[in-house]
Structure formats: C-alpha cells, structure tokens
C-alpha cells in the first residue's frame, strides 16, 4: 500500500518506499511505483525521479494539460526539495553549501557521478547538521540543482558517505540507503503546495 501525502485535481504526491524502483526496466517482472499508481490514475506523469533505495515524497502530475508548466518549475529550480540523510562520521560545520562539478561516467557497467575540474555540471547542495551520535551525523540537505546521485556523491567527496551506500562509500551493515525525500514545496497557479514525508522508523532507531 503506497501512502498518499497529497492529492488534488492536478497533482499526486506519495511516500515512496525504499527498495521500490520508480518506473519499468527491461525486466518487466520487477514491480515499480509508476505502474502501481497508474492502475487507478491512467494519465499520471512522472515529474522527477528518486533512486530505488531512496524513500520519501515524490510528485506526479495527474493532468496532462499542466505538464509543461509544472516541468518549468523544476527547470527554473523554484521547487524546494529537502532530504534527510544519515552519514558516517561527524560532519564538519553546522550549516553551509557544497559546490562541485560532476560528470557521469561508466564504472563496471554502471553510471557513476565523479568530480571533475573541467567540464561537467555544477552541483549545489545546502547542508545543515541536525545531530551527531555514535559515529553518525543526522543531516538535512536542500538541493539547488538536481544531478544524479547528487547528495550521495557530494557527501562521499567530503569523507562522509551515506549509511548503506556501498556504491560511493564502503560496505556497511546498514539495512538500507539512509536517504529520504523529506519535504517538497512549490507554487503553482497561485497555490502553495507544501508536503512533508514522515521519517521512516529505521531513521528513528539512530536518533
């Protein structure tokens, strides 16, 4: 059962579980969020993506007539997207900004973002350390840009990979990738839409 966080005539925002892919892959037998929701919402459109192991708030359009207009909100970066994450080690500083230039490369047949000195795409993330306990920092990240794996790679570049992220960090005993799409806020046609996805219980066991 997928938890609905917000719904009106134009939008559907759901709380995506960790471990569920967003859309269909070559393997048609794999369950995906889009097909689950589309059974009851045939005109549903995906507006952004979350990694398979990321949980939390995800926005869909229900009205094909607004798709171009709402996509402009993402392109112009006027939608606020906030994430909660658990990272290894004590993060240096309470608040700040991370800025890197990232480029997509193939590593062992998988796409991976790497830092580059020339070329690449600018990635900007604002961070706030919320707490630190037993070798783990509870972090809030707000995206200005939306590059693939942005929070994961930028955290790892600062020697604080996310718990459960063996791709950019090292294997650990975490039961999942500890990254959660916590908050979405945007204005559309005079409406302010603001949605918070509650933290999963796995996060609460650490803090």
C-alpha positions as CSV (number, residue, x, y, z in Angstrom):
1,X,0.0,0.0,0.0
2,X,1.5,3.3,-1.1
3,X,0.9,6.2,1.3
4,X,-0.6,9.3,-0.4
5,X,0.7,12.5,1.1
6,X,-1.2,15.0,-1.0
7,X,-3.7,14.8,-3.9
8,X,-5.8,17.3,-5.8
9,X,-7.1,17.5,-9.4
10,X,-3.6,18.2,-10.8
11,X,-1.1,16.5,-8.5
12,X,-0.4,13.3,-6.6
13,X,2.4,13.2,-4.0
14,X,3.2,9.8,-2.5
15,X,5.6,8.5,0.1
16,X,7.8,6.1,-2.0
17,X,9.2,3.1,0.0
18,X,12.9,2.4,-0.1
19,X,13.7,-0.5,-2.4
20,X,11.0,0.2,-5.0
21,X,12.0,1.3,-8.4
22,X,10.1,4.3,-9.9
23,X,9.5,3.1,-13.4
24,X,9.7,-0.1,-15.5
25,X,13.0,-1.6,-16.6
26,X,14.0,-4.2,-19.1
27,X,12.9,-6.8,-16.5
28,X,9.2,-6.4,-16.8
29,X,8.6,-8.7,-13.8
30,X,10.0,-6.1,-11.4
31,X,7.3,-4.1,-9.6
32,X,7.6,-0.4,-10.0
33,X,5.9,2.6,-8.4
34,X,4.6,4.2,-11.6
35,X,2.7,1.0,-12.7
36,X,1.2,0.6,-9.3
37,X,-0.2,4.1,-9.3
38,X,-1.2,4.2,-12.9
39,X,-3.7,1.4,-12.4
40,X,-6.0,4.0,-10.7
41,X,-4.5,7.1,-12.4
42,X,-4.2,6.4,-16.2
43,X,-3.0,9.9,-17.1
44,X,-0.3,10.0,-14.4
45,X,3.0,11.5,-15.5
46,X,6.4,11.3,-13.7
47,X,7.9,14.7,-13.0
48,X,11.1,13.8,-11.2
49,X,12.9,10.6,-10.0
50,X,14.1,9.1,-6.8
51,X,16.7,6.3,-6.7
52,X,15.4,2.8,-6.0
53,X,16.8,2.8,-2.4
54,X,15.7,6.4,-1.6
55,X,12.4,6.8,0.2
56,X,10.0,9.7,0.6
57,X,8.0,12.4,-1.1
58,X,7.6,12.0,-4.9
59,X,5.5,14.2,-7.1
60,X,3.4,13.1,-10.1
61,X,1.1,15.1,-12.4
62,X,-2.5,13.9,-12.9
63,X,-3.4,16.5,-15.6
64,X,-1.6,16.3,-19.0
65,X,-2.5,19.9,-19.7
66,X,-0.2,21.2,-16.9
67,X,2.8,19.0,-17.6
68,X,4.9,21.6,-19.5
69,X,4.1,24.3,-16.9
70,X,5.0,22.2,-13.9
71,X,8.2,20.9,-15.6
72,X,9.2,24.6,-15.9
73,X,9.2,24.8,-12.1
74,X,11.8,22.0,-12.0
75,X,13.8,23.6,-14.8
76,X,13.8,27.0,-13.2
77,X,14.6,25.5,-9.8
78,X,11.7,27.1,-8.0
79,X,10.7,23.9,-6.3
80,X,12.2,23.3,-2.8
81,X,13.4,19.8,-2.3
82,X,14.8,18.8,1.1
83,X,16.2,15.5,2.1
84,X,17.2,13.9,5.4
85,X,20.2,11.5,5.5
86,X,22.4,9.7,7.9
87,X,26.1,9.9,7.1
88,X,29.2,8.2,8.5
89,X,31.3,10.4,10.9
90,X,30.8,13.8,12.4
91,X,30.1,16.4,9.8
92,X,32.3,19.5,10.0
93,X,30.4,22.7,10.4
94,X,26.7,23.3,11.3
95,X,25.5,24.9,8.1
96,X,27.0,25.5,4.7
97,X,27.0,24.9,0.9
98,X,28.6,22.2,-1.2
99,X,29.5,23.1,-4.7
100,X,31.2,20.6,-7.1
101,X,31.3,20.0,-10.9
102,X,30.2,16.4,-11.6
103,X,30.3,14.2,-14.6
104,X,28.7,10.9,-15.4
105,X,31.0,8.0,-16.2
106,X,30.6,4.3,-16.7
107,X,32.1,2.2,-13.9
108,X,31.8,-1.6,-14.1
109,X,28.8,-1.1,-16.4
110,X,27.1,1.3,-14.0
111,X,26.7,5.0,-14.3
112,X,28.5,6.9,-11.6
113,X,29.0,10.6,-10.9
114,X,32.6,11.8,-10.4
115,X,34.1,15.1,-9.6
116,X,35.9,16.9,-12.4
117,X,38.0,20.1,-12.6
118,X,36.9,21.0,-16.1
119,X,33.5,20.4,-17.8
120,X,30.8,18.5,-16.0
121,X,27.7,20.0,-14.5
122,X,27.6,22.3,-11.4
123,X,26.0,20.6,-8.3
124,X,25.0,22.8,-5.4
125,X,23.6,21.5,-2.1
126,X,22.9,23.3,1.1
127,X,23.5,21.3,4.3
128,X,22.6,21.5,8.0
129,X,23.8,19.1,10.7
130,X,20.9,18.3,12.9
131,X,22.6,15.9,15.3
132,X,25.6,13.6,15.9
133,X,25.6,10.3,17.9
134,X,27.7,7.1,17.9
135,X,29.6,7.9,14.8
136,X,26.7,9.0,12.7
137,X,25.5,12.5,11.7
138,X,21.9,13.3,11.0
139,X,21.9,15.7,8.1
140,X,19.4,17.9,6.2
141,X,20.2,18.6,2.6
142,X,18.4,21.1,0.3
143,X,19.1,20.9,-3.4
144,X,19.6,23.8,-5.6
145,X,20.5,21.6,-8.6
146,X,19.3,18.1,-9.3
147,X,22.2,16.0,-10.6
148,X,22.1,12.2,-10.5
149,X,23.2,10.9,-7.0
150,X,24.0,14.5,-6.0
151,X,23.7,14.2,-2.3
152,X,25.4,10.8,-2.2
153,X,28.4,11.8,-4.2
154,X,28.9,15.2,-2.6
155,X,28.8,13.7,0.9
156,X,31.2,10.9,-0.1
157,X,33.6,13.5,-1.6
158,X,33.8,15.1,1.9
159,X,34.5,11.7,3.5
160,X,31.0,11.3,4.9
161,X,29.3,8.7,2.7
162,X,25.7,7.9,3.5
163,X,24.9,4.8,5.6
164,X,24.0,2.0,3.3
165,X,25.8,3.5,0.2
166,X,28.4,0.9,-0.8
167,X,28.5,2.5,-4.3
168,X,30.0,5.8,-3.2
169,X,31.3,4.7,0.2
170,X,32.3,1.3,1.7
171,X,30.0,-1.6,2.5
172,X,28.5,-1.4,6.0
173,X,25.8,-3.2,8.0
174,X,23.0,-0.6,7.4
175,X,19.7,-2.2,6.3
176,X,19.1,0.4,3.6
177,X,20.4,3.6,2.0
178,X,19.7,6.2,4.5
179,X,18.4,9.0,2.2
180,X,14.8,10.2,2.5
181,X,13.0,12.9,0.4
182,X,11.5,14.7,3.4
183,X,9.9,17.9,2.1
184,X,8.6,19.4,-1.2
185,X,7.3,22.9,-1.6
186,X,6.3,24.8,-4.7
187,X,3.9,27.4,-6.0
188,X,1.6,26.7,-9.0
189,X,-1.1,28.8,-10.4
190,X,-1.5,30.8,-7.2
191,X,-1.4,27.7,-4.9
192,X,1.3,27.0,-2.4
193,X,1.8,23.2,-2.1
194,X,3.9,22.0,0.8
195,X,4.3,18.4,1.8
196,X,6.4,16.5,4.4
197,X,7.0,12.8,4.2
198,X,7.4,11.4,7.8
199,X,10.8,9.8,8.6
200,X,10.8,6.0,8.3
201,X,11.2,4.1,11.5
202,X,14.8,3.0,10.5
203,X,16.0,6.6,10.9
204,X,14.4,6.9,14.3
205,X,16.4,4.0,15.6
206,X,19.6,6.0,15.2
207,X,18.3,9.3,16.8
